Amino acid sequence: MSESSPLMEVDLFPPEVDNLDHPQVRRFRELLEEVATEYHCRLLFFDIEHGTVSFPFDSDQLMAEILDILQDGRPSRS
């Protein structure tokens, strides 16, 4: 685990989605929290601004896998 995890920013929703209480945003946060539980780590922060979600986990491994998925469309591990 890292002392200062990088902040992941993903344009995921339309720009008008700008509220943490939006149903799709709440569901996405729940999904991230489930993933954190599976990886035995924590979701450190979660925010949305004009459709862009921002979040870090306290796991470098999980952050790297998310980057791989976003870049290549699949995780790096088998």
LOVOPA-173300 format. One line per 2 residues: number of its first residue (from 0); their letters; for each residue x, y, z of N, C-alpha, C. Coordinates in Angstrom, 3 decimals, always signed. Layout:
BEGIN
NUM	A	X:Y:Z:X:Y:Z:X:Y:Z | ... $
END
This chain:
BEGIN
0	MS	+0.829:-1.178:+0.000:+0.000:+0.000:+0.000:+0.873:+1.241:+0.000 | +0.341:+2.282:-0.563:+1.098:+3.503:-0.753:+0.670:+4.567:+0.249 $
2	ES	+1.625:+5.423:+0.626:+1.296:+6.515:+1.536:+0.470:+7.582:+0.841 | +0.747:+7.865:-0.427:-0.043:+8.847:-1.160:-0.469:+8.228:-2.482 $
4	SP	-1.669:+7.712:-2.490:-2.200:+7.065:-3.677:-2.571:+8.110:-4.714 | -2.320:+7.805:-5.993:-2.703:+8.744:-7.047:-4.222:+8.820:-7.157 $
6	LM	-4.691:+9.952:-7.574:-6.119:+10.173:-7.757:-6.503:+9.754:-9.167 | -7.444:+8.851:-9.282:-7.952:+8.400:-10.566:-9.104:+9.331:-10.950 $
8	EV	-9.093:+9.859:-12.165:-10.183:+10.682:-12.663:-10.678:+10.077:-13.965 | -11.988:+9.795:-14.020:-12.569:+9.128:-15.172:-13.833:+9.872:-15.597 $
10	DL	-13.885:+10.263:-16.873:-15.105:+10.854:-17.429:-16.078:+9.717:-17.664 | -17.014:+9.555:-16.752:-17.866:+8.382:-16.760:-19.327:+8.705:-17.059 $
12	FP	-19.757:+9.877:-16.668:-21.155:+10.259:-16.808:-21.269:+11.526:-17.650 | -22.474:+11.829:-18.140:-22.667:+13.099:-18.850:-22.353:+14.274:-17.915 $
14	PE	-21.942:+15.416:-18.461:-21.558:+16.564:-17.633:-22.649:+17.040:-16.667 | -23.898:+16.826:-17.014:-24.974:+17.277:-16.125:-25.111:+16.416:-14.862 $
16	VD	-24.452:+15.258:-14.846:-24.433:+14.426:-13.639:-23.327:+14.993:-12.745 | -23.746:+15.690:-11.690:-22.809:+16.457:-10.880:-23.174:+16.408:-9.402 $
18	NL	-23.726:+15.261:-8.967:-24.227:+15.184:-7.605:-23.949:+13.791:-7.051 | -23.387:+13.740:-5.857:-23.090:+12.450:-5.228:-24.342:+11.641:-4.919 $
20	DH	-25.502:+12.297:-4.887:-26.754:+11.598:-4.605:-27.447:+11.063:-5.856 | -26.892:+11.313:-7.024:-27.466:+10.793:-8.268:-27.442:+9.264:-8.195 $
22	PQ	-28.529:+8.586:-8.581:-28.584:+7.117:-8.451:-27.434:+6.377:-9.140 | -27.035:+6.796:-10.320:-25.936:+6.126:-11.017:-24.603:+6.352:-10.304 $
24	VR	-24.428:+7.533:-9.753:-23.202:+7.854:-9.027:-23.144:+7.052:-7.734 | -24.263:+6.975:-7.025:-24.304:+6.171:-5.795:-23.990:+4.718:-6.097 $
26	RF	-24.555:+4.180:-7.184:-24.300:+2.776:-7.543:-22.829:+2.559:-7.894 | -22.218:+3.504:-8.606:-20.815:+3.366:-8.956:-19.944:+3.387:-7.703 $
28	RE	-20.267:+4.276:-6.767:-19.500:+4.305:-5.519:-19.639:+2.984:-4.764 | -20.844:+2.435:-4.728:-21.049:+1.134:-4.075:-20.206:+0.056:-4.744 $
30	LL	-20.137:+0.096:-6.070:-19.315:-0.857:-6.808:-17.844:-0.718:-6.425 | -17.350:+0.510:-6.342:-15.961:+0.737:-5.942:-15.704:+0.237:-4.527 $
32	EE	-16.658:+0.437:-3.632:-16.502:-0.036:-2.258:-16.497:-1.562:-2.198 | -17.288:-2.210:-3.058:-17.273:-3.680:-3.131:-15.921:-4.176:-3.620 $
34	VA	-15.378:-3.517:-4.634:-14.067:-3.891:-5.158:-13.002:-3.713:-4.076 | -13.077:-2.612:-3.337:-12.116:-2.384:-2.255:-12.174:-3.517:-1.241 $
36	TE	-13.366:-3.959:-0.904:-13.518:-5.066:+0.041:-12.877:-6.331:-0.511 | -13.081:-6.610:-1.789:-12.497:-7.794:-2.409:-10.966:-7.746:-2.396 $
38	YH	-10.397:-6.562:-2.519:-8.944:-6.398:-2.547:-8.363:-6.092:-1.167 | -9.200:-6.134:-0.152:-8.767:-5.873:+1.224:-8.084:-4.515:+1.346 $
40	CR	-8.730:-3.510:+0.759:-8.209:-2.157:+0.836:-9.381:-1.198:+1.053 | -9.087:+0.092:+0.972:-10.124:+1.093:+1.204:-10.224:+2.066:+0.041 $
42	LL	-11.444:+2.512:-0.208:-11.686:+3.636:-1.092:-11.436:+4.875:-0.239 | -10.416:+5.663:-0.585:-10.000:+6.767:+0.266:-10.803:+8.041:+0.069 $
44	FF	-11.344:+8.223:-1.111:-11.999:+9.477:-1.469:-12.891:+9.194:-2.661 | -13.996:+9.916:-2.766:-14.869:+9.774:-3.928:-15.573:+11.104:-4.154 $
46	DI	-15.526:+11.598:-5.388:-16.202:+12.848:-5.719:-16.594:+12.817:-7.189 | -17.501:+13.694:-7.553:-17.890:+13.838:-8.954:-18.009:+15.314:-9.271 $
48	EH	-17.545:+15.670:-10.457:-17.669:+17.048:-10.928:-17.940:+17.012:-12.424 | -19.119:+17.464:-12.792:-19.523:+17.521:-14.200:-19.298:+16.193:-14.922 $
50	GT	-19.700:+15.096:-14.280:-19.624:+13.774:-14.895:-18.311:+13.043:-14.723 | -17.307:+13.720:-14.184:-15.995:+13.098:-13.974:-15.885:+12.644:-12.524 $
52	VS	-15.683:+11.347:-12.334:-15.522:+10.824:-10.985:-14.038:+10.793:-10.635 | -13.755:+11.077:-9.371:-12.382:+11.082:-8.852:-12.339:+10.167:-7.642 $
54	FP	-11.319:+9.305:-7.611:-11.190:+8.391:-6.483:-9.798:+7.780:-6.446 | -9.292:+7.488:-5.248:-8.120:+6.640:-5.073:-8.459:+5.483:-4.129 $
56	FD	-7.737:+4.415:-4.282:-7.754:+3.318:-3.315:-6.408:+3.335:-2.606 | -6.319:+2.696:-1.452:-5.024:+2.620:-0.771:-4.269:+1.349:-1.162 $
58	SD	-4.492:+0.893:-2.388:-3.801:-0.280:-2.920:-3.198:+0.066:-4.282 | -1.868:+0.057:-4.334:-1.192:+0.310:-5.607:-1.552:-0.754:-6.641 $
60	QL	-1.697:-1.998:-6.194:-2.042:-3.093:-7.107:-3.398:-2.839:-7.760 | -4.381:-2.480:-6.971:-5.711:-2.227:-7.522:-5.699:-1.018:-8.445 $
62	MA	-5.015:+0.029:-8.060:-4.946:+1.213:-8.922:-4.289:+0.861:-10.269 | -3.248:+0.048:-10.236:-2.573:-0.365:-11.473:-3.507:-1.203:-12.345 $
64	EI	-4.270:-2.090:-11.729:-5.201:-2.916:-12.504:-6.299:-2.069:-13.128 | -6.774:-1.072:-12.415:-7.793:-0.183:-12.979:-7.221:+0.575:-14.162 $
66	LD	-5.996:+1.056:-14.038:-5.353:+1.741:-15.172:-5.227:+0.821:-16.378 | -4.830:-0.428:-16.146:-4.733:-1.396:-17.246:-6.077:-1.587:-17.926 $
68	IL	-7.119:-1.714:-17.137:-8.459:-1.905:-17.707:-8.873:-0.691:-18.521 | -8.637:+0.500:-17.992:-9.018:+1.722:-18.704:-8.220:+1.901:-19.987 $
70	QD	-6.960:+1.491:-19.982:-6.108:+1.658:-21.162:-6.313:+0.544:-22.190 | -6.407:-0.687:-21.734:-6.426:-1.835:-22.642:-7.781:-2.547:-22.706 $
72	GR	-8.635:-2.269:-21.743:-9.922:-2.935:-21.719:-9.928:-4.260:-20.979 | -8.793:-4.612:-20.361:-8.747:-5.878:-19.602:-7.659:-5.797:-18.533 $
74	PS	-7.832:-6.557:-17.446:-6.807:-6.553:-16.407:-5.531:-7.244:-16.888 | -4.401:-6.903:-16.265:-3.117:-7.460:-16.680:-2.892:-8.865:-16.166 $
76	RS	-3.523:-9.229:-15.062:-3.289:-10.574:-14.528:-4.199:-11.587:-15.208 | -3.824:-12.849:-15.132:-4.583:-13.914:-15.788:-5.771:-14.325:-14.983 $
END
